Amino acid sequence: MASPYIYDSSGGSTGPTMVTKGPWRETGQRWYIHRSGSDVAPGTDRIRPLATTAQAVINAAAGDTLIFLEGHSETLAVAQTLAKALYLVSEGSGSTRAAFTANGAVAMFDVTSAGVWFENLYFPQSSVAPTARIRVGAAECAVLSCDFDCGALDTGAALKLVTGWGTTRVEGCTFLSTATAVTAQPLAGIEVANAGNGLWMVNDTFDGGTVGWSDYAFKMTAAVTRLHATDLSLLRGSDVFWATGSSGRIYVKDKSGTARLVLTA
């Protein structure tokens, strides 16, 4: 193995341990992104960041880390295909986290390689209806501490698991309906569109807001084997549908309104 890179920290003041503490020893390179940067910049130190995720994905090799600096934002009309194992993480908290708004009828982040991780990202409601904000079609994907606002144009699930997914982790995420009219409800927070094995969910929140969802907040359209979902919060009428043939366990920590857990034989 080549000598690892040593990072005292990325320099962030708030955010996950990855971006605020050190030293870290990593076999991959770190790439920094901020909207004030330039896509012809080196991108390998925070004072000369790249400007876009697309350029960072081009530059990065499998095993690298993409660090979004506080205040970064992008409006994406073209799918960002993640065909290599990358770790996408943002500095900041709340409104200072990196924000990605869908502006095209695409899967905004399309995961086609095993080992892609997302952490501490914010997804405002879409301005053009996407097919998903994150679509997972490969194994060993993790979505950690990410928040998804789902508005009237979010007519596809925010997080969609399709053919090829497996051993997927969703932890500490919030899926919130931000619609203001029943006639304009978003579809769902998570949809398992194709059967897969190994879905681990911990401390995730589904919140129907003032008008709810047009479908189940968490919907298993296809069977999930080895489901482990613990400490879920189903708020303001956020329902879960557990598909026939699924196996595993679900523990709901909190629920409000008419929230239901629907099991099929």
Secondary structure as a PSIPRED ss2 file (coil, helix, strand):
# PSIPRED VFORMAT (PSIPRED V4.0)

   1 M C   1.000  0.000  0.000
   2 A C   1.000  0.000  0.000
   3 S C   1.000  0.000  0.000
   4 P C   1.000  0.000  0.000
   5 Y E   0.000  0.000  1.000
   6 I E   0.000  0.000  1.000
   7 Y E   0.000  0.000  1.000
   8 D C   1.000  0.000  0.000
   9 S C   1.000  0.000  0.000
  10 S C   1.000  0.000  0.000
  11 G C   1.000  0.000  0.000
  12 G C   1.000  0.000  0.000
  13 S C   1.000  0.000  0.000
  14 T C   1.000  0.000  0.000
  15 G C   1.000  0.000  0.000
  16 P C   1.000  0.000  0.000
  17 T H   0.000  1.000  0.000
  18 M H   0.000  1.000  0.000
  19 V H   0.000  1.000  0.000
  20 T H   0.000  1.000  0.000
  21 K C   1.000  0.000  0.000
  22 G C   1.000  0.000  0.000
  23 P C   1.000  0.000  0.000
  24 W E   0.000  0.000  1.000
  25 R E   0.000  0.000  1.000
  26 E E   0.000  0.000  1.000
  27 T C   1.000  0.000  0.000
  28 G C   1.000  0.000  0.000
  29 Q C   1.000  0.000  0.000
  30 R E   0.000  0.000  1.000
  31 W E   0.000  0.000  1.000
  32 Y E   0.000  0.000  1.000
  33 I E   0.000  0.000  1.000
  34 H C   1.000  0.000  0.000
  35 R C   1.000  0.000  0.000
  36 S C   1.000  0.000  0.000
  37 G C   1.000  0.000  0.000
  38 S C   1.000  0.000  0.000
  39 D C   1.000  0.000  0.000
  40 V C   1.000  0.000  0.000
  41 A C   1.000  0.000  0.000
  42 P C   1.000  0.000  0.000
  43 G C   1.000  0.000  0.000
  44 T C   1.000  0.000  0.000
  45 D C   1.000  0.000  0.000
  46 R C   1.000  0.000  0.000
  47 I C   1.000  0.000  0.000
  48 R C   1.000  0.000  0.000
  49 P C   1.000  0.000  0.000
  50 L E   0.000  0.000  1.000
  51 A C   1.000  0.000  0.000
  52 T C   1.000  0.000  0.000
  53 T H   0.000  1.000  0.000
  54 A H   0.000  1.000  0.000
  55 Q H   0.000  1.000  0.000
  56 A H   0.000  1.000  0.000
  57 V H   0.000  1.000  0.000
  58 I H   0.000  1.000  0.000
  59 N H   0.000  1.000  0.000
  60 A C   1.000  0.000  0.000
  61 A C   1.000  0.000  0.000
  62 A C   1.000  0.000  0.000
  63 G C   1.000  0.000  0.000
  64 D C   1.000  0.000  0.000
  65 T E   0.000  0.000  1.000
  66 L E   0.000  0.000  1.000
  67 I E   0.000  0.000  1.000
  68 F E   0.000  0.000  1.000
  69 L C   1.000  0.000  0.000
  70 E C   1.000  0.000  0.000
  71 G C   1.000  0.000  0.000
  72 H C   1.000  0.000  0.000
  73 S E   0.000  0.000  1.000
  74 E E   0.000  0.000  1.000
  75 T E   0.000  0.000  1.000
  76 L E   0.000  0.000  1.000
  77 A C   1.000  0.000  0.000
  78 V C   1.000  0.000  0.000
  79 A C   1.000  0.000  0.000
  80 Q E   0.000  0.000  1.000
  81 T E   0.000  0.000  1.000
  82 L E   0.000  0.000  1.000
  83 A C   1.000  0.000  0.000
  84 K C   1.000  0.000  0.000
  85 A C   1.000  0.000  0.000
  86 L C   1.000  0.000  0.000
  87 Y E   0.000  0.000  1.000
  88 L E   0.000  0.000  1.000
  89 V E   0.000  0.000  1.000
  90 S E   0.000  0.000  1.000
  91 E C   1.000  0.000  0.000
  92 G C   1.000  0.000  0.000
  93 S C   1.000  0.000  0.000
  94 G H   0.000  1.000  0.000
  95 S H   0.000  1.000  0.000
  96 T H   0.000  1.000  0.000
  97 R C   1.000  0.000  0.000
  98 A C   1.000  0.000  0.000
  99 A E   0.000  0.000  1.000
 100 F E   0.000  0.000  1.000
 101 T E   0.000  0.000  1.000
 102 A E   0.000  0.000  1.000
 103 N E   0.000  0.000  1.000
 104 G C   1.000  0.000  0.000
 105 A C   1.000  0.000  0.000
 106 V C   1.000  0.000  0.000
 107 A E   0.000  0.000  1.000
 108 M E   0.000  0.000  1.000
 109 F E   0.000  0.000  1.000
 110 D E   0.000  0.000  1.000
 111 V E   0.000  0.000  1.000
 112 T C   1.000  0.000  0.000
 113 S C   1.000  0.000  0.000
 114 A C   1.000  0.000  0.000
 115 G C   1.000  0.000  0.000
 116 V C   1.000  0.000  0.000
 117 W E   0.000  0.000  1.000
 118 F E   0.000  0.000  1.000
 119 E E   0.000  0.000  1.000
 120 N C   1.000  0.000  0.000
 121 L C   1.000  0.000  0.000
 122 Y E   0.000  0.000  1.000
 123 F E   0.000  0.000  1.000
 124 P C   1.000  0.000  0.000
 125 Q C   1.000  0.000  0.000
 126 S C   1.000  0.000  0.000
 127 S C   1.000  0.000  0.000
 128 V E   0.000  0.000  1.000
 129 A C   1.000  0.000  0.000
 130 P C   1.000  0.000  0.000
 131 T C   1.000  0.000  0.000
 132 A E   0.000  0.000  1.000
 133 R E   0.000  0.000  1.000
 134 I E   0.000  0.000  1.000
 135 R E   0.000  0.000  1.000
 136 V E   0.000  0.000  1.000
 137 G C   1.000  0.000  0.000
 138 A C   1.000  0.000  0.000
 139 A E   0.000  0.000  1.000
 140 E C   1.000  0.000  0.000
 141 C C   1.000  0.000  0.000
 142 A E   0.000  0.000  1.000
 143 V E   0.000  0.000  1.000
 144 L E   0.000  0.000  1.000
 145 S C   1.000  0.000  0.000
 146 C C   1.000  0.000  0.000
 147 D E   0.000  0.000  1.000
 148 F E   0.000  0.000  1.000
 149 D E   0.000  0.000  1.000
 150 C E   0.000  0.000  1.000
 151 G C   1.000  0.000  0.000
 152 A C   1.000  0.000  0.000
 153 L C   1.000  0.000  0.000
 154 D C   1.000  0.000  0.000
 155 T C   1.000  0.000  0.000
 156 G C   1.000  0.000  0.000
 157 A C   1.000  0.000  0.000
 158 A C   1.000  0.000  0.000
 159 L E   0.000  0.000  1.000
 160 K E   0.000  0.000  1.000
 161 L E   0.000  0.000  1.000
 162 V C   1.000  0.000  0.000
 163 T C   1.000  0.000  0.000
 164 G C   1.000  0.000  0.000
 165 W C   1.000  0.000  0.000
 166 G E   0.000  0.000  1.000
 167 T C   1.000  0.000  0.000
 168 T E   0.000  0.000  1.000
 169 R E   0.000  0.000  1.000
 170 V E   0.000  0.000  1.000
 171 E E   0.000  0.000  1.000
 172 G C   1.000  0.000  0.000
 173 C C   1.000  0.000  0.000
 174 T E   0.000  0.000  1.000
 175 F E   0.000  0.000  1.000
 176 L E   0.000  0.000  1.000
 177 S E   0.000  0.000  1.000
 178 T C   1.000  0.000  0.000
 179 A C   1.000  0.000  0.000
 180 T C   1.000  0.000  0.000
 181 A C   1.000  0.000  0.000
 182 V H   0.000  1.000  0.000
 183 T H   0.000  1.000  0.000
 184 A H   0.000  1.000  0.000
 185 Q C   1.000  0.000  0.000
 186 P C   1.000  0.000  0.000
 187 L C   1.000  0.000  0.000
 188 A C   1.000  0.000  0.000
 189 G C   1.000  0.000  0.000
 190 I E   0.000  0.000  1.000
 191 E E   0.000  0.000  1.000
 192 V E   0.000  0.000  1.000
 193 A C   1.000  0.000  0.000
 194 N C   1.000  0.000  0.000
 195 A C   1.000  0.000  0.000
 196 G E   0.000  0.000  1.000
 197 N E   0.000  0.000  1.000
 198 G E   0.000  0.000  1.000
 199 L E   0.000  0.000  1.000
 200 W E   0.000  0.000  1.000
 201 M E   0.000  0.000  1.000
 202 V E   0.000  0.000  1.000
 203 N C   1.000  0.000  0.000
 204 D C   1.000  0.000  0.000
 205 T E   0.000  0.000  1.000
 206 F E   0.000  0.000  1.000
 207 D E   0.000  0.000  1.000
 208 G C   1.000  0.000  0.000
 209 G C   1.000  0.000  0.000
 210 T C   1.000  0.000  0.000
 211 V C   1.000  0.000  0.000
 212 G C   1.000  0.000  0.000
 213 W C   1.000  0.000  0.000
 214 S C   1.000  0.000  0.000
 215 D C   1.000  0.000  0.000
 216 Y C   1.000  0.000  0.000
 217 A C   1.000  0.000  0.000
 218 F E   0.000  0.000  1.000
 219 K E   0.000  0.000  1.000
 220 M E   0.000  0.000  1.000
 221 T C   1.000  0.000  0.000
 222 A C   1.000  0.000  0.000
 223 A C   1.000  0.000  0.000
 224 V E   0.000  0.000  1.000
 225 T E   0.000  0.000  1.000
 226 R E   0.000  0.000  1.000
 227 L E   0.000  0.000  1.000
 228 H E   0.000  0.000  1.000
 229 A E   0.000  0.000  1.000
 230 T E   0.000  0.000  1.000
 231 D E   0.000  0.000  1.000
 232 L E   0.000  0.000  1.000
 233 S E   0.000  0.000  1.000
 234 L E   0.000  0.000  1.000
 235 L E   0.000  0.000  1.000
 236 R C   1.000  0.000  0.000
 237 G C   1.000  0.000  0.000
 238 S C   1.000  0.000  0.000
 239 D C   1.000  0.000  0.000
 240 V E   0.000  0.000  1.000
 241 F E   0.000  0.000  1.000
 242 W E   0.000  0.000  1.000
 243 A C   1.000  0.000  0.000
 244 T C   1.000  0.000  0.000
 245 G C   1.000  0.000  0.000
 246 S C   1.000  0.000  0.000
 247 S C   1.000  0.000  0.000
 248 G E   0.000  0.000  1.000
 249 R E   0.000  0.000  1.000
 250 I E   0.000  0.000  1.000
 251 Y E   0.000  0.000  1.000
 252 V E   0.000  0.000  1.000
 253 K E   0.000  0.000  1.000
 254 D E   0.000  0.000  1.000
 255 K E   0.000  0.000  1.000
 256 S C   1.000  0.000  0.000
 257 G C   1.000  0.000  0.000
 258 T C   1.000  0.000  0.000
 259 A C   1.000  0.000  0.000
 260 R C   1.000  0.000  0.000
 261 L E   0.000  0.000  1.000
 262 V E   0.000  0.000  1.000
 263 L E   0.000  0.000  1.000
 264 T C   1.000  0.000  0.000
 265 A C   1.000  0.000  0.000
